[in-house]
């Protein structure tokens, strides 16, 4: 298979698709002002080709912040693209669409992956989607776009998750997740006074959550929202660490980017040697896949901001580009199988 990446910093779709011939699956990563027009135009240019899209930044060895990026697969893939609607209410209502697509594609965990773009309610969506994928052990990577809009096959949707099922006809596919954080000290907290609907964390060990965070890290109210780049919270999820980023301060409570429940056990994380961890991820991919056709990744917006602050983003993209054809999306939240994660990188590697 082959992966194509085209881009236009000023949102010129014709420039972004230049050289794209006979695609078998397309991802559109556009800006808020042009998204709907780009969706319509892309379908006109490549009618009937399975496609999904969202609003967000894209990249290969360069970052596209406000324009448009096109990622496409060709020469040896089979694909299906579709949508589950009403994700804030009942995404399972539409699960038959995914089940039928899985059956028609007839893929397996070794050669097929699901890529999804979502508008919200990620935890519920992932539980629903993965219930169907897991029957064939098909992995998932994806993320949440901006603006509350996504697209599938030339149509724009709100309150929805769109997905592409991609089968590599000539080799394997495998997914990875990268975590650049490690536990800080021996801090352990029991969460309480939470608000599930607003992802609000009220208290930690019976004390106001904001005060606990500030007393440990010696930061002001204004510094909390940038300190979370260095020190998010974490929660054990099976054998993995689930990162919980802070979204905003609300009184003495902290609003997070993912749900925290009463009695959840949380701990504090610290930024590790992210450059070394990135090199370890690249080395592992190279060991697993000596020959690679494509790498598609989703990087968290907070990782993008962190790397940019440390003048590392361009170096990071160059390092990942050494894998071969690497392209991806800067998302608001990241998806990995049935897990809704923050401040992480997830990717799918095609042999």
N, C-alpha and C positions, 0 to 999 in steps of 0.2 A: 504494500500500500504506500501511498504518498500523502504527506500533509502539506497543504498550501497555506501561506499567510500573506495577506495583502492588507495594506493600510493607507489611510489618508488622514493627515493631521487636521485638515480643514473640512472633513466630512464628505468628500467627493467619492461617492460609491463607485462610479465608473473607474476611478483611479485605483480603488481598493481591490476590485475584481480583475484588474488587468492581468492577463495571463492565466486566468482560471478557466480551464477547459474540461468539460465532462465530469463535473464533481458528482460524487455519490452521496455526500452528506455535507451540509453547510451550517456553520455557526456565525451569526451576526452579532457583533458587539458594537453598539452605537451610542450616540448621545441623546439626551432628553429631547432636544429640539427637533431632531431629524429622525428619530427612531421609527415612527409610523410610516413616514415617507420611504425610508430605507427598506422596511419590511415589504411594502408594496412593490417597490422597484426591483428588489432582489427576486421576488417570485416571478415577475415579468421576465427578468433576464434568464432565470433557470427554472422554468415551470415544471412542477411535479417532483423536483428534487427535494428529498426530506431535509427540513431545516428547522432550527430553533434559534431564538435570539433573545437578548436582553439589553438593558442600558448599563454600560460599564466600560471601564478602561480595558485595553487589550495590550498585548506585547508579543514580540519575539525576542530579538536582541535590543529592541527599542520599545519605549512605552508610548502608547497613544492615549492621551488624557482626555481630549475633547472631540476627537474626530470619529472615525469609524474603522473597525478592524474586521476582517473576514478570515475565518479558519475553515478549511474544507479538507475532506478526505476523498481520495480517488484511487483508482487502480488496485482493486482487490478488497473492497469492503462491501458488505450489505448493511443497509440501515433502515430504520423506521423512526419516524418522529411523530409525536402526538402531545396531547394536553390532558391534564386532570384539572377540572374547574372547581370553583367554590371551595378552595382549600382552607379558608378560614372557618368553614361550617362543616363540610363533610366530603373530604377528598376521596374517601372510599367509595362514594357513589359512582365514580367513574373508573374504578380500578379494572373493570372488564376490558377497557381499551388497552391498558398495559398488558394484561394477561393475553389478549389476542395477539398483540404485537410480538410478545415473547414467543408464543407458539409458532407464529408465521416465520419469524426469523430463525427459529430452531438453533439458537446458539447455546453455548455452555460457559461455565465460569472460566475456562481456559482461553477462550477466544472471543468473548463478548463483554462489553462494558456498557453501562448506562451513564450518560451525562445529562444532568438536569439543571435548569435555571428556574428559580422560584421567586414569588413575590412576597412570601412571608409564611408564618405559622409553620416554620421549618421542621420542628420536632415531630409534629403530627404528620406532616407530609412524608417525612422520611420513614416513619414507622409504617405508613400505608404502602408506599412504593416498594420498600424493601421486603415487605411480606410477600410480594409477588416475585421479586427478583431472586430472593433467597432459595426458592424452590429449585432453581437451576444453578445456584451458587454464583450468580452474576453480580459483580461488584458495581459500585456507584461512586462517581465523583461529581461535584457540582457546586453551586452556590446561589446566593441571593443577589439579584440585580438591583438597580436603582429605579426610582420613579414608579414602583408598583405596576410595571408593565412587562410582559414577556410576549414572545411570538412563537408560533409553530406553523409551518407550511403556509406562510404568507398571510396569516391572520394574527391580530394583536389581541391579547387577553389581559384582563386584570383579575386579581384574586385567583391565581392559577399557578400550576407548575407545568413546565414543558420539559420534555425529555427526548433524547435521542438514544436509541439502541443501536450500537455499532458492532458488527461482527467482522473480525479480521479473518479473511478467507485464506491467508497464507502464513499464519503464525499465531503466536500467543498474544495475550494482553494481560497486564497486571496493574493493580493500583497501589499507590503508596501515600502515606501521610507523614508530614514532617512537623515535629514539635521542637521549637527552639527555647523552651522554658524548662526549668527544673525547680523542685521545691526549695523554698527559702526557710532555713532553720527548721524548727520543730513545731511551727505554728499549726494548730488544728482548731477549727471552729465549728460549732453547731449553729446552723442558720435558723432564724425564727422571724416572726413578724413579716413574712414574705407576702407578696401579691403576685400570684401566678399570671394574671392577665397583663400586668404592666412590667413583668420581669423585675420586680422590686425586691431588694434585699434590705430588711429593716434592722435586724440585730444579729450580732455574732457573739456567742457565749453570753447572751443576755445584755450586752452593751450595744449602743447605737453603732451600726455598721460603719458609718463615716468616721466616727471618732476612733474606732479600732484601727481602721486603715491608716488614718492620719498619725496616730500615736506610734505605730510601728515604723512608718516610713518618713515621718517628720515632714509632711507636705501640707500646703494650704489647700483650701477648697478649690482654688483656681488650678492648682497643680495636679489634682487627682486625675483629670481626664487625659493628661499626657503621661502621668506616672504609670497608668495601666499598660502603656507600651512596654514598660520595664517590669511591672509587677501586677499581672492579672491574678485573679483567683483560680483555683483548680479544684476539680472534683474527680474522684476515681470512678471510671466507667468500665467495669470489667477489668481487663488487664491494661487499660489505657488511662491517660490523664485527659480529662475534658477541661479545656481552657474557658474561663468565664471572664469576659472583658467588661469593664465598667463603661456604661454609656453616658450617664449624667448623674449629678448630685441633686437629690430632692430632699430638702430639709436635712435630717440626720440619717436618711436612707440613701442607698445607692441603687440606681436603675442599671440593669445589666443587659447585655446583648443576647442572653439566653436565660431560660427559666431556672429559678432556684426555688426549692420547696422547703417548707418547714422540716427540720430535723436532718436536712442534707449535711454531710460532713465536708467542709471546705478546708483548703489550706492555701497558703500564699506561695506564689511562684516568683522566680527571678529569671531575668534574661541570661541565658547561657552563652557560650561561645558560638554564635550563630554562623560565623564563617566556617568554623570547623565542622559544625553539624551539616551545613550545606554540602561540604566536600564529602562527608560520610554518605549522605543521601545519593550524591552523584556516583560515588564509588560502588555503592550497593546496586544501583540500577545497572551500571556497567557489568558488574559480576553476574547479575541475573539475566541481562540481555546484552550479550556481546555485539549483536547486530540489532539496531533499532531503526524502525521506520518513522516513528513519530512519538513525541511526548506532548501531551496536553495537560496543562496545570491550572489550578485556581489558587491564587494568592490572596490572603486577606488584605483589606484596605489598611488595617493597622500595621501589618508587615510592610506594606508599601511605604507608609508614612515613616515607620521606624527605619527602614533601610535608606530612605531618602534623607532623613535627618543625619544619618551616619555616612552619607555619600557612598553608599554601598549598592544602591539599586542597579545602576548600570553594570557594575562588576558582577552582581548576582546574575543578571540576565545574560551576560557574556559567558559566565561559568556554566549556566544551564544550557546555553546554546551549544556548548562543546559536546553535548550529548547527541547532537544532530539537529533534526527539525523539532524545535521546541517553541510552543506558542501557548497563550492562555488568557485568562480573565482575572482582573482584580475585582474580587467579590466582597460583599458586606458580611456574609457568613459563609462558611465552607461546609460541604457535605462529604461524608465518607461512609459508605455503606448505610447503616441505619443511624449514624452518629452526626449530630449537629454540632459543629466545632467552631471555635473562634481563634483568631490570631494564628492560623495554621496554613500550611500548604498541602493540597492534595493533588495527585496527578495520576494519569493513566499512561502507561508505556506500551507501545505497540511494537511487536517484533517485526 
